[in-house]
């Protein structure tokens, strides 16, 4: 009987994390010719929304690229 050899091979694994829904951006809902104050308020709100959305995207990406937990077989079989 041949001795057992360990062979390390990368195995692709499907990422099962859902893509976070993109929020509606306040500046996209403004009508043409809106005054500067309303535009500024919408832009500030949008910055907050985008930062939150970016955090969700980063969390999903981190989940997909983290190393898999591998169970090791006992020596000899």
C-alpha positions in Angstrom: 0.0 0.0 0.0 1.3 3.4 -1.0 1.9 6.0 1.8 -0.7 8.7 2.2 0.4 12.1 0.8 -1.2 15.5 1.5 -1.9 17.5 -1.6 -3.0 21.1 -1.3 -5.4 22.2 -4.0 -7.4 25.3 -4.2 -11.1 24.6 -4.7 -13.4 27.4 -5.9 -16.4 27.9 -3.6 -19.5 29.8 -4.5 -20.0 33.0 -2.5 -23.5 32.9 -1.0 -23.8 36.4 0.2 -26.6 38.5 -1.2 -25.9 41.8 -2.9 -27.2 44.6 -0.8 -30.0 46.7 -2.3 -28.8 50.1 -3.5 -30.7 52.8 -1.7 -32.5 55.5 -3.6 -30.2 58.5 -3.7 -31.8 61.8 -2.6 -30.1 63.9 -5.4 -31.6 61.6 -8.0 -35.1 62.5 -6.8 -34.7 66.3 -7.0 -36.5 68.1 -9.7 -34.6 70.3 -12.2 -33.9 73.8 -11.0 -34.1 73.0 -7.3 -32.6 75.7 -5.0 -29.1 75.4 -3.6 -30.3 74.8 0.0 -32.4 71.7 -1.0 -29.6 70.4 -3.3 -27.1 70.8 -0.4 -29.4 69.0 2.1 -30.0 66.2 -0.4 -26.2 65.9 -1.1 -25.4 65.7 2.6 -28.1 63.0 3.1 -26.7 61.1 0.1 -23.2 61.1 1.5 -24.5 59.3 4.6 -26.5 56.8 2.6 -23.5 56.1 0.3 -21.3 55.5 3.3 -23.8 53.0 4.8 -24.2 51.3 1.5 -20.4 51.1 1.0 -20.2 49.4 4.5 -22.7 46.8 3.4 -20.8 46.1 0.2 -17.5 45.8 2.1 -19.1 43.4 4.5 -20.4 41.2 1.7 -17.1 41.2 0.0 -15.2 40.3 3.2 -17.6 37.4 3.6 -16.8 36.2 0.1 -13.0 36.4 0.3 -12.5 35.1 3.9 -10.6 31.8 4.2 -12.7 28.7 4.5 -12.6 26.7 7.8 -11.0 23.4 6.9 -11.6 20.3 8.9 -8.4 18.2 9.1 -8.6 14.4 8.8 -7.0 12.5 11.7 -3.6 11.2 10.8 -3.6 7.8 9.2 -7.0 7.9 7.6 
